[in-house]
């Protein structure tokens, strides 16, 4: 019975990582002092170092040759990046104009932060593969999006943080992200010829390490939030409303990207790459950049909430759609 339930949940994208994420939030709620900055365990500092290690191995995994070979389909790449960094924020700005009161809170700030983030790498590539899309283009776009996000996400966030967060310095923020994220990626990329095979061989172990660091960031952020009473008065109904908004946002962007791909007369496999890469947002980079963009870690826990809900929904809904598209294509053959 339990095994059957686990298999069913896995099929819709809800694997162990999702439940571990719920678990660490619960632990943070039970006893938050363990994960705060002042704790003798120094967990936030450990998470910070772990982030650089994640991106070092991410760079080592990238193949310079595959990145260069993907440059030819520039219309496809431009469409995906514009969706990620322009269409998403515009949709959220439209929502912000309609629901002004809701977006005046830290939850609203979190929704805009979600919109400003780059696309995710692993789930985009997996879903494009399942739906039988252009995998090479998916790898290129997901990788480039992660690098562009180091510069574009802080610039987009400066439009709101410059007003709400006193002392926000865009230059200093980008510098910190370059040191913590971009520099490890570049070093890893330069060592690809030496480490690429090793990283591929131990990708499952490194994947577990990546998830552990993300869980640690989520845990420490929520420890700070619960310790600072940021969720006091937060009703369950608000979580339900937020979930509905996140689902609507995903479906709206997904539908817009599909229609845009049709207008631009992309082939089927390219259209799949556009809609799946263009509708995803990265929990990894959201957690990483959040530590730099939001120095008040108590605020970060609240800001990450929309992203975590969106992450779960993009896995559930996205994988369901990808499987349906892949099955349809298989039947045609």
C-alpha positions in Angstrom: 0.0 0.0 0.0 2.7 2.5 1.1 5.0 1.4 -1.8 2.2 1.8 -4.3 1.5 5.3 -2.9 5.2 6.3 -3.2 5.4 5.0 -6.8 2.2 7.0 -7.7 3.6 10.2 -6.1 6.9 9.7 -7.9 5.1 9.4 -11.2 3.7 12.9 -10.8 7.0 14.4 -9.8 6.7 14.2 -6.0 9.8 12.3 -5.0 11.6 12.0 -1.6 13.2 15.4 -2.0 9.8 17.1 -1.8 8.9 15.4 1.4 12.3 16.0 2.9 11.7 19.7 2.2 8.4 19.6 4.0 10.2 17.7 6.8 13.0 20.3 7.3 10.4 23.1 7.5 8.6 21.1 10.2 11.8 20.7 12.1 12.5 24.4 11.8 9.0 25.1 13.2 9.5 22.7 16.2 12.8 24.2 17.4 14.2 27.0 15.3 17.3 28.0 17.5 19.4 25.1 16.0 19.5 26.6 12.5 19.9 30.3 13.2 23.1 32.4 12.6 23.9 32.6 16.3 23.7 28.8 16.7 27.1 27.2 17.7 26.6 24.7 14.8 27.0 27.6 12.2 24.7 25.8 9.7 24.1 28.9 7.5 27.9 29.3 7.0 28.2 25.6 6.1 25.4 26.0 3.6 27.2 29.0 2.0 30.4 27.0 1.4 28.3 24.1 0.1 26.7 26.4 -2.5 30.2 27.1 -4.1 30.9 23.4 -4.2 27.6 22.7 -6.0 28.4 25.2 -8.7 32.0 24.0 -9.0 30.8 20.5 -9.9 28.1 22.0 -12.1 30.8 23.8 -14.1 32.9 20.6 -14.3 29.9 18.7 -15.7 29.4 21.3 -18.5 31.0 20.5 -21.9 32.4 23.6 -23.7 31.9 21.7 -27.0 28.2 21.1 -26.4 27.6 24.7 -25.4 29.3 26.0 -28.6 27.4 23.5 -30.8 24.1 24.8 -29.5 24.7 28.4 -30.6 23.1 27.9 -34.1 19.4 27.9 -33.1 19.5 31.5 -31.8 15.8 32.2 -32.4 14.9 29.2 -30.1 17.4 30.3 -27.4 16.3 33.9 -27.5 12.7 32.9 -27.1 13.4 30.8 -24.1 15.5 33.4 -22.4 13.0 36.2 -23.1 10.3 34.0 -21.6 12.4 33.3 -18.5 13.6 36.9 -17.8 10.9 39.1 -19.5 7.6 37.3 -20.0 7.5 35.9 -16.4 8.2 39.2 -14.7 5.6 40.9 -16.9 2.9 38.4 -16.0 3.7 38.9 -12.3 3.7 42.7 -12.7 0.2 42.4 -14.3 -0.9 40.3 -11.3 0.6 42.8 -9.0 -1.5 45.6 -10.5 -4.6 43.6 -9.9 -3.8 42.3 -6.4 -2.0 45.3 -4.9 -2.6 44.4 -1.2 -1.4 40.8 -1.6 1.8 41.8 -3.3 2.7 44.4 -0.7 3.7 41.6 1.7 6.9 39.5 1.7 4.9 36.7 0.0 4.3 39.2 -2.9 8.0 39.9 -2.9 8.6 36.2 -3.1 6.4 35.8 -6.2 8.3 38.6 -8.0 11.6 36.9 -6.9 10.3 33.6 -8.4 9.6 35.5 -11.7 13.1 37.0 -11.8 14.9 33.6 -11.4 16.6 31.6 -14.2 15.3 28.3 -15.5 16.1 25.1 -13.7 18.6 22.6 -15.3 17.8 19.0 -14.4 14.0 18.9 -14.5 13.9 21.0 -17.8 16.2 18.5 -19.5 14.4 15.5 -18.1 10.9 16.7 -19.1 12.1 17.7 -22.6 13.5 14.2 -22.9 10.3 12.5 -21.8 8.2 14.7 -24.2 10.7 13.8 -27.0 11.9 17.4 -27.6 15.3 18.9 -28.6 17.5 17.7 -25.7 20.6 19.5 -26.9 18.8 22.8 -27.1 17.4 22.2 -23.6 20.9 21.6 -22.1 22.2 24.8 -23.8 19.3 27.0 -22.6 19.2 25.7 -19.1 22.9 26.2 -18.7 23.0 29.6 -20.2 20.0 30.7 -18.2 21.8 29.7 -15.0 24.8 31.9 -15.9 22.6 34.9 -17.1 20.6 34.7 -13.9 23.6 35.8 -11.9 23.4 39.2 -13.5 19.8 39.6 -14.6 18.0 38.4 -11.5 19.7 41.0 -9.2 18.9 43.7 -11.8 15.3 42.7 -11.9 15.1 42.5 -8.1 16.7 45.9 -7.7 13.5 47.5 -9.1 11.7 46.3 -6.0 14.4 45.9 -3.4 15.8 49.3 -4.0 12.6 50.7 -2.6 11.9 48.2 0.1 15.3 47.1 1.4 17.4 50.0 2.7 21.0 49.9 1.7 20.5 47.5 -1.2 23.7 47.7 -3.4 23.2 46.1 -6.8 26.9 46.2 -7.7 27.9 44.5 -4.4 25.2 41.9 -4.8 26.4 40.9 -8.3 30.0 40.8 -7.1 29.1 38.4 -4.3 27.1 36.2 -6.7 30.1 36.2 -9.1 32.4 35.1 -6.3 30.1 32.5 -4.9 28.5 31.1 -8.1 30.1 32.3 -11.3 33.8 31.8 -10.3 33.2 28.2 -9.1 31.4 27.5 -12.4 34.3 28.9 -14.5 36.9 27.0 -12.5 34.9 23.8 -12.9 34.4 24.4 -16.6 38.2 24.9 -17.1 38.7 21.5 -15.3 36.0 19.7 -17.3 38.6 17.7 -19.3 40.1 16.3 -16.0 36.9 16.0 -13.9 34.1 15.6 -16.4 34.2 11.8 -16.4 34.5 11.6 -12.6 31.5 14.0 -12.2 29.4 11.9 -14.6 30.4 8.7 -12.9 29.4 9.9 -9.4 26.4 12.1 -10.6 24.0 10.3 -8.2 26.2 11.0 -5.2 26.7 14.6 -6.2 23.0 15.0 -6.8 22.4 13.9 -3.2 25.0 16.4 -2.0 23.2 19.2 -4.0 19.9 18.3 -2.5 21.4 18.2 1.0 22.7 21.8 0.7 19.4 23.1 -0.7 17.6 21.4 2.2 20.1 23.0 4.6 19.4 26.5 3.1 15.7 25.9 3.4 16.0 24.7 6.9 18.2 27.6 8.1 16.0 30.2 6.4 12.9 28.8 8.0 14.6 28.6 11.3 15.3 32.3 11.1 11.7 33.0 9.9 10.1 31.0 12.7 12.6 32.5 15.2 11.7 36.0 14.1 7.9 35.2 14.2 7.6 36.0 10.4 4.7 33.4 10.0 2.7 34.6 13.0 -0.9 35.0 11.9 -0.3 33.1 8.7 -3.4 31.1 7.9 -3.6 27.7 6.0 -6.1 29.4 3.6 -3.3 31.7 2.5 -1.2 28.7 1.5 -4.1 27.4 -0.5 -4.5 30.8 -2.3 -0.8 31.0 -2.9 -0.9 27.5 -4.4 -3.7 28.5 -6.7 -1.8 31.6 -7.8 1.3 29.6 -8.5 -0.6 27.0 -10.5 -2.3 29.8 -12.5 1.1 31.4 -13.2 2.6 28.1 -14.4 -0.3 27.3 -16.7 -0.4 30.9 -18.1 3.3 31.0 -19.0 3.1 27.4 -20.4 0.2 28.3 -22.6 1.7 31.6 -23.7 5.0 29.9 -24.6 3.2 27.2 -26.6 1.2 29.8 -28.6 4.4 31.8 -29.2 6.1 28.7 -30.5 3.3 28.1 -32.9 3.4 31.7 -34.2 7.2 31.4 -34.7 6.6 28.1 -36.6 9.1 26.1 -34.5 9.3 22.4 -35.2 7.7 20.1 -32.6 10.9 19.1 -30.8 12.0 22.8 -30.6 8.5 23.9 -29.4 8.8 21.3 -26.6 12.1 22.8 -25.5 10.7 26.3 -25.5 7.6 25.5 -23.4 9.4 23.3 -20.8 12.6 25.4 -20.4 10.7 28.7 -20.6 8.2 27.7 -17.9 10.6 26.4 -15.2 12.2 28.2 -12.3 15.3 27.0 -10.4 14.9 26.2 -6.7 18.7 25.7 -6.5 19.5 29.2 -7.7 16.6 30.7 -5.8 17.9 29.4 -2.5 21.5 30.4 -3.4 20.8 33.9 -4.6 18.3 34.5 -1.8 21.1 34.2 0.8 22.8 37.1 -1.0 19.8 39.2 -2.0 18.0 39.0 1.4 20.6 39.4 4.1 17.8 39.2 6.7 17.4 35.4 6.6 14.1 35.7 8.5 12.6 37.4 5.4 14.2 34.8 3.1 12.2 31.9 4.6 8.9 33.7 3.7 10.3 34.8 0.3 11.2 31.2 -0.6 7.7 29.9 0.1 6.2 30.8 -3.4 9.2 29.3 -5.1 8.9 26.0 -3.2 5.2 25.7 -4.0 5.9 26.5 -7.7 8.8 24.0 -7.7 6.4 21.2 -6.6 3.7 22.3 -9.1 6.1 22.5 -12.0 7.3 19.0 -11.3 3.8 17.5 -10.9 2.0 19.3 -13.7 5.1 19.5 -16.0 5.9 15.8 -15.8 2.2 14.9 -16.4 2.1 17.0 -19.5 5.5 15.7 -20.7 4.5 12.1 -20.4 1.2 12.8 -22.3 3.2 14.5 -25.1 5.7 11.7 -25.3 3.1 9.0 -25.3 1.2 10.8 -28.1 4.4 11.1 -30.2 5.1 7.4 -29.6 1.6 6.4 -30.9 2.2 8.4 -34.1 5.3 6.4 -34.7 
